Amino acid sequence: MLSNAECLDPGVRCFADPCETSSCPAHPDAVCVAKYCTFTFRDVLYPAGCTALYVDLDSGDVLDDCEAGSDE
């Protein structure tokens, strides 16, 4: 699972949990995973930052189309 992805750097400190200040209206059942460091998952590099990533629990894929009304 994405929450077990290893950090490639020490990460950053954030003012708030990124999952508390974002949403994924196109995929309301997606699970939010807060990430604070650079990591790779399925050969994709995700840069450091206060990032909310949304994951489809059925496929395990990171969703990049969270805007409502986006094409699937």
Secondary structure, DSSP 4 states (H G I P E B T S, - for coil): -GGGPPBSS-----SS-GGGS---TT-TTPEEEEE-S-EEETTEEE-SSSEEEEE-TTT-PEE---STT---
